[in-house]
Amino acid sequence: MRRTREQGRAEGLLDALTGLPNRLLFNDRLDTIIREANRTGECFAVLFVDLDRFKSINDNLGHAVGDQVLVAVTQRLRSSVRASDTVARYAGDEFILVLRHIVKNDDVLRVAEKIVQLMEKPLRLEDETELQVTASIGISFFPEDAPDAETLLKHADEAMYAAKGQGRNNYQIYDVSPEQEQQNAALKRSLRHAEGNGELRVFYQPQVNADSEDIVGMEALVRWEHPELGAIGPGFFIPLAEETGLIVSIGEWVLRTACQQARVWEDRHGLRLRLGVNLSVVQLTQPDLVGVVERVLQETGLDPTLLELEVTESISIKAVPHLMENLHGLHRLGCRIAIDDFGTGAASLDYLRKLPADRIKIDQSFVRNIGVDPDDEAIVRATIDMAHRLNREVVAEGVEIEQHLQFLRQNGCDELQGYLFCRPLPQASFDRLLAERESLLAGVAGQSAA
């Protein structure tokens, strides 16, 4: 974990492999661009670029070849835009471009077409072999498609999946057209079979003690590996699952899978790691929710005190049937309750007063602005102080740079979660992380004994 953090410190705001702005810096730039655009009336475009079938390159040719591909793609993307535009590596094989000062939308489409054509040319690797890698691109426009960064990115992401649905190696503009509706309907149908077909995965992101930086917990996060479209982000498919009611069965599958794995790790390492699992609004309305959780705990043998169920703050206490009785019932089982995305809803004090919450998780939008926005820093300080006065522990999400860590530690935050320490990991990688931790501690103990 320390090596991972040191890598994060070295990277700062730039991606170590490509030298491009990373997700944190890009989000900050996009917010700045939007503020300037609101003042000047500028129009701009966001392009979401996803490499097609990149996972098979890593799996079949190795991560070293995958890294060469990412560096080469970076060069091609940079050569496709002006100096005033932004190219960032958002995550994995996902890149985002912002094209500034757009006069005509057709200008953007010409850039997208140029990128598609450039990507079609074979890449020459270090061993002189050639490899062809194509890309799918989704485009959204400011301000016509969305007035804020989050929605702009979401629409560009949706358009990118539409491009993949059109056979990959092309670009699509965000448009709630019959074709887009048809694409969403097809994804909903695919999602119905995702669990049975073994396409869903549970990833785990560590939560660390703010002082020792040792792992004290983990959050379970669901991922969907579509057989044709590749990895589909939860921000895209979870709303589809909620619309169709599939979130109930998917949520129970995630809960059972994560609890089984947490029990394995507890038997193997005995670390008493707390497991965080998200509950959606739809799950919280189910009158049998407490029975479902109790049954899963009995089947998996996980200690109920190690399970923490996360409830987003945006849920209205009055609008969600069975919310209070379900949360109190879960508490009686011995489970912990955490309020997720704290600070983004409209009833923070009401939540803290009424809900049987053990911890709150400060939303990453506030953490991200530490060192940038004094108002958000004040909100983070006040939230930590208020939670502690009410005997609630505090976890900060989205901790990505050393400055975040130092500020949160100085202000008494209990636990931290974010890319500075570790990205969400598949089960096998998290397994290796825990084994490495155990090995390192055994080595330290051996040196002390000597």
C-alpha positions as CSV (number, residue, x, y, z in Angstrom):
1,M,0.0,0.0,0.0
2,R,2.9,2.4,0.8
3,R,4.5,1.7,-2.6
4,T,1.1,2.4,-4.3
5,R,0.8,5.6,-2.4
6,E,4.3,6.7,-3.3
7,Q,3.5,6.1,-6.9
8,G,0.4,8.2,-6.6
9,R,2.5,11.0,-5.0
10,A,5.0,10.8,-7.8
11,E,2.3,10.9,-10.4
12,G,0.6,13.9,-8.8
13,L,-1.8,15.1,-11.5
14,L,-0.2,13.4,-14.5
15,D,-0.6,9.8,-15.6
16,A,2.7,8.1,-15.1
17,L,2.6,6.0,-18.3
18,T,1.4,8.5,-20.8
19,G,2.3,11.8,-19.2
20,L,-1.3,13.0,-19.9
21,P,-3.5,14.7,-17.3
22,N,-5.0,12.1,-15.1
23,R,-8.7,11.9,-14.0
24,L,-8.2,14.3,-11.1
25,L,-6.6,17.0,-13.2
26,F,-9.0,16.5,-16.1
27,N,-12.0,16.9,-13.8
28,D,-10.6,20.2,-12.5
29,R,-9.8,21.4,-16.0
30,L,-13.3,20.6,-17.2
31,D,-14.9,22.5,-14.3
32,T,-12.7,25.5,-15.2
33,I,-13.6,25.3,-18.9
34,I,-17.3,25.2,-18.0
35,R,-17.0,28.3,-15.7
36,E,-15.2,30.2,-18.5
37,A,-17.7,29.0,-21.1
38,N,-20.6,30.2,-18.9
39,R,-18.9,33.6,-18.8
40,T,-17.9,33.9,-22.4
41,G,-20.6,31.9,-24.2
42,E,-18.1,29.5,-25.6
43,C,-19.2,26.1,-27.1
44,F,-17.0,23.0,-26.7
45,A,-17.2,19.3,-27.2
46,V,-16.3,16.3,-25.0
47,L,-15.0,13.1,-26.7
48,F,-15.0,9.8,-24.8
49,V,-12.5,7.5,-26.5
50,D,-12.5,3.8,-25.6
51,L,-10.1,1.3,-27.2
52,D,-11.9,-1.7,-28.7
53,R,-11.1,-5.1,-27.2
54,F,-8.2,-3.8,-25.2
55,K,-8.7,-6.3,-22.5
56,S,-7.8,-9.1,-24.9
57,I,-4.4,-7.4,-25.7
58,N,-3.5,-7.4,-22.0
59,D,-4.8,-10.9,-21.5
60,N,-3.1,-12.5,-24.5
61,L,0.0,-10.3,-25.1
62,G,0.7,-9.1,-21.7
63,H,0.5,-5.7,-19.9
64,A,3.9,-4.6,-21.3
65,V,2.4,-4.7,-24.8
66,G,-0.7,-3.0,-23.5
67,D,1.4,-0.2,-22.1
68,Q,3.1,0.2,-25.5
69,V,-0.3,0.5,-27.1
70,L,-1.5,3.1,-24.7
71,V,1.6,5.3,-25.3
72,A,1.2,5.0,-29.1
73,V,-2.5,5.9,-28.8
74,T,-1.6,8.9,-26.7
75,Q,0.7,10.2,-29.5
76,R,-2.0,9.7,-32.1
77,L,-4.6,11.5,-30.0
78,R,-2.3,14.4,-29.3
79,S,-1.5,14.7,-33.0
80,S,-5.2,15.0,-33.8
81,V,-6.0,18.1,-31.8
82,R,-4.8,21.7,-31.3
83,A,-2.6,22.9,-28.4
84,S,-5.6,24.6,-26.8
85,D,-7.5,21.3,-26.6
86,T,-7.2,18.8,-23.7
87,V,-6.3,15.1,-24.0
88,A,-6.5,13.1,-20.7
89,R,-6.2,9.5,-19.7
90,Y,-9.3,9.0,-17.7
91,A,-8.9,5.3,-16.6
92,G,-7.4,2.2,-18.1
93,D,-8.0,2.3,-21.9
94,E,-10.3,5.3,-21.6
95,F,-9.2,8.7,-22.9
96,I,-11.2,12.0,-22.9
97,L,-10.7,15.0,-25.2
98,V,-12.1,18.5,-24.8
99,L,-12.2,20.4,-28.1
100,R,-12.4,24.2,-27.3
101,H,-14.0,27.1,-29.1
102,I,-16.2,25.2,-31.4
103,V,-17.7,27.2,-34.3
104,K,-19.5,24.4,-36.1
105,N,-20.3,20.9,-34.8
106,D,-19.0,19.5,-38.1
107,D,-15.5,20.6,-37.1
108,V,-15.7,18.2,-34.1
109,L,-17.0,15.4,-36.3
110,R,-14.0,15.9,-38.7
111,V,-11.6,15.5,-35.7
112,A,-13.5,12.3,-34.6
113,E,-13.3,10.9,-38.1
114,K,-9.5,11.8,-38.2
115,I,-9.0,9.9,-34.9
116,V,-10.9,6.8,-36.2
117,Q,-8.8,6.8,-39.4
118,L,-5.5,7.2,-37.5
119,M,-6.4,4.4,-35.1
120,E,-7.0,2.1,-38.1
121,K,-3.4,2.2,-39.0
122,P,-1.3,-0.7,-37.5
123,L,0.8,0.1,-34.5
124,R,4.5,-0.9,-34.6
125,L,5.6,-2.4,-31.3
126,E,9.1,-2.4,-29.9
127,D,9.8,-5.9,-31.3
128,E,8.8,-4.6,-34.8
129,T,5.5,-6.6,-34.9
130,E,2.4,-4.8,-35.9
131,L,-0.9,-4.6,-34.1
132,Q,-4.2,-3.0,-35.1
133,V,-6.2,-1.3,-32.4
134,T,-9.4,0.5,-33.1
135,A,-11.4,2.9,-31.0
136,S,-15.1,3.8,-30.3
137,I,-15.8,7.4,-29.7
138,G,-18.8,9.2,-28.0
139,I,-19.4,12.9,-28.4
140,S,-21.4,15.4,-26.3
141,F,-21.6,19.2,-26.7
142,F,-21.7,22.0,-24.2
143,P,-24.1,23.6,-23.6
144,E,-26.7,21.9,-25.8
145,D,-26.3,18.4,-24.4
146,A,-25.7,19.3,-20.7
147,P,-24.7,22.3,-18.6
148,D,-22.5,20.4,-16.1
149,A,-19.4,18.2,-16.2
150,E,-21.0,15.1,-14.8
151,T,-23.8,15.0,-17.3
152,L,-21.6,15.9,-20.2
153,L,-19.3,13.0,-19.4
154,K,-22.3,10.7,-18.9
155,H,-23.8,11.6,-22.3
156,A,-20.4,11.2,-24.0
157,D,-20.1,7.8,-22.3
158,E,-23.6,6.7,-23.5
159,A,-22.7,7.8,-27.0
160,M,-19.5,5.8,-26.9
161,Y,-21.5,2.6,-26.0
162,A,-23.8,3.4,-28.9
163,A,-20.7,3.5,-31.1
164,K,-19.7,0.1,-29.8
165,G,-23.2,-1.1,-30.5
166,Q,-22.8,0.0,-34.1
167,G,-19.9,-2.4,-34.6
168,R,-17.0,-0.4,-33.0
169,N,-14.4,1.6,-34.8
170,N,-16.7,4.6,-35.3
171,Y,-18.0,7.6,-33.5
172,Q,-21.5,8.6,-32.4
173,I,-23.0,11.9,-31.2
174,Y,-25.1,11.8,-28.0
175,D,-28.7,11.8,-29.1
176,V,-31.8,10.4,-27.5
177,S,-32.9,9.0,-30.8
178,P,-34.8,5.9,-31.6
179,E,-31.5,4.2,-32.2
180,Q,-30.2,5.2,-28.8
181,E,-33.4,4.0,-27.2
182,Q,-33.0,0.7,-29.1
183,Q,-29.4,0.4,-27.8
184,N,-30.6,1.0,-24.2
185,A,-33.3,-1.6,-24.7
186,A,-30.8,-4.1,-26.0
187,L,-28.5,-3.4,-23.0
188,K,-31.5,-4.0,-20.7
189,R,-32.2,-7.3,-22.3
190,S,-28.5,-8.3,-22.0
191,L,-28.4,-7.2,-18.4
192,R,-31.2,-9.7,-17.6
193,H,-28.8,-12.5,-18.5
194,A,-25.5,-11.0,-17.2
195,E,-25.7,-12.6,-13.8
196,G,-26.5,-16.1,-15.2
197,N,-23.9,-15.8,-17.9
198,G,-21.1,-15.0,-15.4
199,E,-20.6,-11.5,-16.8
200,L,-20.8,-9.6,-13.5
201,R,-17.7,-9.1,-11.4
202,V,-17.1,-7.8,-7.9
203,F,-14.1,-5.5,-7.4
204,Y,-12.8,-4.4,-4.0
205,Q,-11.3,-1.0,-3.1
206,P,-9.4,-0.8,0.1
207,Q,-10.2,1.6,2.9
208,V,-7.2,2.6,5.1
209,N,-6.6,4.0,8.5
210,A,-5.7,7.7,8.1
211,D,-2.8,7.5,10.6
212,S,-1.3,4.0,10.0
213,E,-2.4,3.7,6.3
214,D,-3.1,0.0,7.0
215,I,-6.0,-1.7,5.4
216,V,-9.1,-1.7,7.7
217,G,-11.9,-2.3,5.2
218,M,-13.0,-2.5,1.6
219,E,-15.9,-1.5,-0.5
220,A,-17.5,-4.0,-2.9
221,L,-18.1,-2.5,-6.4
222,V,-19.9,-4.4,-9.2
223,R,-18.6,-4.4,-12.8
224,W,-20.2,-5.7,-16.0
225,E,-18.0,-7.4,-18.6
226,H,-20.3,-7.4,-21.7
227,P,-19.2,-10.2,-24.1
228,E,-19.3,-7.8,-27.1
229,L,-19.1,-4.2,-25.7
230,G,-16.5,-5.0,-23.0
231,A,-16.4,-3.3,-19.6
232,I,-19.6,-1.3,-19.0
233,G,-19.3,1.2,-16.1
234,P,-21.7,1.1,-13.2
235,G,-22.7,4.7,-13.8
236,F,-24.2,3.5,-17.0
237,F,-25.7,0.1,-16.2
238,I,-26.9,0.6,-12.6
239,P,-29.6,3.1,-13.7
240,L,-30.7,0.6,-16.3
241,A,-30.8,-2.1,-13.6
242,E,-32.9,0.2,-11.4
243,E,-35.3,1.0,-14.2
244,T,-36.0,-2.7,-14.9
245,G,-36.0,-3.8,-11.2
246,L,-33.0,-6.1,-11.9
247,I,-31.1,-4.2,-9.2
248,V,-32.8,-6.3,-6.6
249,S,-31.4,-9.6,-7.9
250,I,-28.1,-8.1,-8.9
251,G,-27.7,-6.4,-5.5
252,E,-28.4,-9.7,-3.7
253,W,-25.8,-11.4,-5.9
254,V,-23.2,-8.8,-5.1
255,L,-24.0,-9.0,-1.4
256,R,-23.7,-12.8,-1.4
257,T,-20.5,-12.9,-3.5
258,A,-18.8,-10.2,-1.5
259,C,-19.7,-11.8,1.8
260,Q,-18.5,-15.2,0.7
261,Q,-15.1,-13.6,-0.3
262,A,-14.9,-11.6,2.9
263,R,-15.4,-14.7,4.9
264,V,-12.6,-16.4,3.0
265,W,-10.2,-13.5,3.6
266,E,-11.2,-13.4,7.3
267,D,-10.5,-17.1,7.7
268,R,-7.2,-16.8,5.9
269,H,-5.8,-13.5,7.4
270,G,-8.0,-12.7,10.5
271,L,-7.8,-9.0,9.8
272,R,-11.4,-8.2,10.8
273,L,-11.7,-6.2,7.5
274,R,-15.0,-4.4,7.3
275,L,-16.9,-5.0,4.0
276,G,-19.0,-2.1,2.5
277,V,-21.8,-3.0,0.2
278,N,-24.1,-0.4,-1.5
279,L,-27.9,-0.6,-1.2
280,S,-29.9,1.0,-4.0
281,V,-33.2,2.9,-3.5
282,V,-35.1,0.0,-5.0
283,Q,-33.5,-2.5,-2.6
284,L,-34.3,-0.3,0.4
285,T,-38.0,-0.3,-0.5
286,Q,-38.2,-4.1,-0.4
287,P,-40.1,-5.3,2.7
288,D,-38.0,-8.5,2.9
289,L,-34.6,-6.7,2.8
290,V,-33.6,-7.6,6.3
291,G,-34.5,-11.2,5.7
292,V,-32.4,-11.3,2.6
293,V,-29.3,-9.9,4.4
294,E,-29.8,-12.2,7.4
295,R,-30.1,-15.2,5.0
296,V,-26.9,-14.2,3.2
297,L,-25.0,-13.8,6.5
298,Q,-26.2,-17.2,7.6
299,E,-25.2,-18.9,4.3
300,T,-21.8,-17.3,4.1
301,G,-21.0,-17.4,7.8
302,L,-19.7,-13.8,7.8
303,D,-19.8,-12.0,11.1
304,P,-22.6,-9.4,10.8
305,T,-20.4,-6.8,12.6
306,L,-18.0,-7.0,9.6
307,L,-20.8,-6.0,7.1
308,E,-21.4,-2.3,6.5
309,L,-24.4,-1.4,4.2
310,E,-24.0,1.9,2.5
311,V,-27.1,4.2,1.8
312,T,-26.7,7.2,-0.4
313,E,-27.6,10.6,1.2
314,S,-29.7,11.6,-1.7
315,I,-32.4,9.1,-0.7
316,S,-35.4,10.9,0.9
317,I,-36.5,9.5,4.3
318,K,-40.1,10.3,3.6
319,A,-40.2,9.1,0.0
320,V,-38.8,5.6,0.4
321,P,-41.2,3.1,2.0
322,H,-39.7,0.7,4.6
323,L,-36.5,2.7,4.7
324,M,-36.4,3.4,8.5
325,E,-37.7,-0.1,9.5
326,N,-35.2,-1.8,7.1
327,L,-32.2,0.2,8.4
328,H,-33.1,-0.3,12.1
329,G,-33.7,-4.0,11.3
330,L,-30.2,-4.3,9.7
331,H,-28.7,-2.6,12.7
332,R,-30.4,-5.1,15.0
333,L,-28.7,-7.9,13.0
334,G,-25.4,-6.4,14.0
335,C,-24.6,-4.8,10.6
336,R,-23.2,-1.3,10.4
337,I,-24.8,1.5,8.4
338,A,-22.9,4.2,6.4
339,I,-24.3,7.3,4.7
340,D,-22.6,7.5,1.3
341,D,-22.0,10.6,-0.8
342,F,-22.4,12.8,2.3
343,G,-22.8,16.5,1.6
344,T,-24.5,16.1,-1.8
345,G,-28.1,15.6,-0.6
346,A,-30.5,18.1,0.8
347,A,-31.0,16.7,4.3
348,S,-27.6,16.0,5.9
349,L,-28.5,17.0,9.4
350,D,-31.8,15.3,9.2
351,Y,-30.1,12.1,8.1
352,L,-27.5,12.2,10.9
353,R,-30.2,12.8,13.5
354,K,-32.7,10.1,12.3
355,L,-30.8,7.3,10.6
356,P,-29.0,4.6,12.7
357,A,-25.8,5.5,11.0
358,D,-22.4,4.4,12.3
359,R,-20.2,6.3,9.7
360,I,-20.5,8.9,7.0
361,K,-18.5,8.9,3.8
362,I,-17.6,12.4,2.6
363,D,-18.4,12.7,-1.1
364,Q,-15.3,12.8,-3.4
365,S,-16.5,16.0,-5.0
366,F,-15.5,17.9,-1.8
367,V,-12.3,15.9,-1.3
368,R,-11.3,16.6,-4.9
369,N,-11.4,20.3,-4.3
370,I,-9.1,20.2,-1.3
371,G,-6.3,22.7,-2.1
372,V,-8.5,24.2,-4.8
373,D,-11.7,25.6,-3.1
374,P,-11.5,27.0,0.4
375,D,-15.3,26.7,0.7
376,D,-15.2,22.9,0.1
377,E,-12.3,22.6,2.5
378,A,-14.4,24.3,5.2
379,I,-17.3,21.9,4.4
380,V,-15.0,18.9,4.9
381,R,-13.7,20.3,8.2
382,A,-17.2,21.0,9.5
383,T,-18.4,17.6,8.4
384,I,-15.7,15.7,10.2
385,D,-16.2,17.8,13.4
386,M,-20.0,17.4,13.3
387,A,-19.8,13.6,12.7
388,H,-17.3,13.2,15.6
389,R,-19.6,15.2,17.9
390,L,-22.4,12.8,17.0
391,N,-20.2,9.8,17.6
392,R,-20.0,8.9,13.9
393,E,-16.8,7.8,12.2
394,V,-15.7,9.5,8.9
395,V,-14.4,8.1,5.7
396,A,-13.2,10.4,2.9
397,E,-13.7,9.1,-0.7
398,G,-11.7,10.1,-3.7
399,V,-8.4,10.6,-2.0
400,E,-6.0,11.0,-5.0
401,I,-3.0,13.1,-4.1
402,E,-0.8,13.7,-1.1
403,Q,-2.3,17.1,-0.4
404,H,-5.7,15.4,0.2
405,L,-4.1,12.9,2.6
406,Q,-2.3,15.6,4.7
407,F,-5.4,17.8,4.9
408,L,-7.7,15.0,6.0
409,R,-5.2,13.6,8.4
410,Q,-4.6,17.0,10.0
411,N,-8.4,17.5,10.4
412,G,-9.0,14.2,12.1
413,C,-10.6,12.1,9.4
414,D,-10.7,8.5,10.5
415,E,-10.3,6.5,7.2
416,L,-9.5,7.1,3.6
417,Q,-10.4,5.6,0.3
418,G,-9.1,6.5,-3.2
419,Y,-6.6,6.1,-6.0
420,L,-3.7,7.5,-3.9
421,F,-3.7,4.1,-2.1
422,C,-5.3,1.7,-4.5
423,R,-7.8,1.4,-7.4
424,P,-10.7,-1.0,-7.1
425,L,-9.2,-4.5,-7.7
426,P,-10.6,-7.8,-8.9
427,Q,-10.7,-10.6,-6.3
428,A,-7.4,-12.2,-7.4
429,S,-5.5,-8.9,-7.2
430,F,-7.0,-8.0,-3.8
431,D,-6.0,-11.5,-2.7
432,R,-2.4,-10.8,-3.7
433,L,-2.5,-7.4,-1.9
434,L,-3.5,-9.0,1.4
435,A,-0.9,-11.8,0.9
436,E,1.8,-9.2,0.2
437,R,0.8,-7.2,3.3
438,E,1.1,-10.4,5.4
439,S,4.5,-11.2,3.9
440,L,5.8,-7.7,4.5
441,L,4.6,-7.7,8.1
442,A,6.2,-11.1,8.7
443,G,9.5,-9.8,7.3
444,V,9.3,-6.8,9.6
445,A,8.6,-9.0,12.6
446,G,11.5,-11.3,11.7
447,Q,13.9,-8.3,11.5
448,S,12.7,-7.1,14.9
449,A,13.2,-10.5,16.4
450,A,16.7,-10.7,15.0
